[in-house]
Amino acid sequence: MYNYSNIDPAKCEFVAIGPEVELPEGKRIFVEIDNLLIVVFRVGGMLYAIADACTHDDGPLGDGDLEGHEIVCPRHGARFDIQSGKAIALPAVIDIPSYPVRVNQGNIEVGLPFKT
């Protein structure tokens, strides 16, 4: 898997997912963009977006408990850093995609790498 958060935002296509005011602190929203299931979080005033699939067993990740900047998979307890997508606790050993996020004219936008 590729960590999209390290991609230059100039090399992304940003897709609007909704008004910023609809995502309060400590909450998350689920979106589907180009058949990708993505979860967007607001933590510490910052926005983060990750894939909604645990790399351990492809189960839904976004419903897991959020502990600081870590999300805990509700199935088997794997942990991921929502800032980078890095797998930080077993049973997951493969990182998840982490997407760049920005606010543009009051709308949250998630960046996906340009298709080649």
C-alpha positions as CSV (number, residue, x, y, z in Angstrom):
1,M,0.0,0.0,0.0
2,Y,1.1,3.5,-0.7
3,N,1.1,6.3,1.9
4,Y,-0.6,9.1,0.0
5,S,0.0,11.6,2.7
6,N,3.6,11.9,1.4
7,I,2.4,12.9,-2.1
8,D,2.8,16.5,-3.1
9,P,-0.7,18.0,-3.0
10,A,0.1,19.5,-6.4
11,K,0.1,16.0,-7.8
12,C,-3.4,15.2,-6.4
13,E,-6.9,15.7,-7.6
14,F,-8.9,17.1,-4.6
15,V,-12.5,16.0,-4.2
16,A,-15.0,17.9,-2.1
17,I,-16.7,15.7,0.5
18,G,-18.8,18.3,2.4
19,P,-18.8,21.5,4.4
20,E,-16.1,21.8,7.1
21,V,-18.7,22.9,9.7
22,E,-20.3,19.4,9.5
23,L,-17.2,17.8,11.1
24,P,-16.8,18.9,14.7
25,E,-13.8,18.2,16.8
26,G,-13.3,14.5,17.7
27,K,-15.8,13.3,15.1
28,R,-15.4,11.4,11.8
29,I,-17.3,11.1,8.5
30,F,-17.3,8.2,6.1
31,V,-17.1,8.8,2.3
32,E,-16.7,6.8,-0.9
33,I,-14.6,8.4,-3.6
34,D,-13.9,6.4,-6.8
35,N,-14.8,3.1,-5.0
36,L,-12.4,3.9,-2.2
37,L,-13.9,3.9,1.3
38,I,-12.3,6.7,3.3
39,V,-12.7,8.0,6.9
40,V,-12.0,11.7,7.6
41,F,-11.3,12.7,11.2
42,R,-10.9,16.1,13.0
43,V,-8.5,15.7,15.9
44,G,-6.8,18.6,17.6
45,G,-8.2,21.0,15.0
46,M,-6.6,19.1,12.2
47,L,-8.2,17.0,9.5
48,Y,-6.9,13.5,8.6
49,A,-8.1,11.0,6.0
50,I,-7.4,7.3,5.9
51,A,-8.6,4.2,4.1
52,D,-11.5,2.5,5.9
53,A,-10.0,-1.0,5.6
54,C,-7.6,-2.7,8.1
55,T,-4.7,-4.3,6.3
56,H,-4.8,-7.3,8.6
57,D,-8.1,-8.7,7.3
58,D,-9.6,-5.9,5.2
59,G,-12.3,-5.3,7.8
60,P,-13.8,-1.9,8.4
61,L,-11.5,0.3,10.4
62,G,-13.3,3.6,10.8
63,D,-15.7,2.4,13.5
64,G,-12.8,1.6,15.8
65,D,-12.0,3.6,18.9
66,L,-9.9,6.7,18.4
67,E,-7.2,7.2,21.0
68,G,-5.4,10.4,20.4
69,H,-4.0,10.0,16.8
70,E,-4.4,6.2,16.8
71,I,-7.4,4.2,15.6
72,V,-7.9,0.8,17.0
73,C,-9.4,-1.8,14.6
74,P,-12.7,-3.0,16.1
75,R,-12.1,-6.6,14.9
76,H,-8.6,-7.6,16.2
77,G,-7.1,-4.6,17.9
78,A,-4.6,-3.5,15.3
79,R,-3.6,0.1,15.6
80,F,-2.8,2.7,13.0
81,D,-1.6,6.3,13.1
82,I,-4.3,8.5,11.4
83,Q,-1.7,11.1,10.6
84,S,0.4,8.8,8.5
85,G,-1.4,5.5,8.0
86,K,1.5,3.7,9.7
87,A,0.6,0.3,11.3
88,I,1.8,0.6,14.9
89,A,0.4,-2.6,16.6
90,L,-0.1,-6.2,15.6
91,P,-1.8,-8.0,14.1
92,A,-1.4,-5.4,11.3
93,V,2.1,-5.0,9.8
94,I,1.2,-3.2,6.6
95,D,0.4,0.6,6.6
96,I,-3.0,1.9,5.3
97,P,-3.4,4.7,2.8
98,S,-3.4,8.2,4.3
99,Y,-4.7,10.9,2.1
100,P,-4.0,14.7,2.1
101,V,-6.9,16.8,3.3
102,R,-7.5,20.5,2.9
103,V,-10.3,23.1,3.3
104,N,-11.2,25.1,0.2
105,Q,-13.9,27.7,0.4
106,G,-15.5,26.1,3.5
107,N,-15.5,22.6,2.0
108,I,-13.4,19.6,3.1
109,E,-11.5,18.1,0.2
110,V,-9.6,14.8,0.1
111,G,-6.7,14.5,-2.3
112,L,-6.2,11.4,-4.5
113,P,-3.1,10.9,-6.7
114,F,-3.6,11.7,-10.3
115,K,-4.4,8.5,-12.3
116,T,-1.8,7.5,-14.8
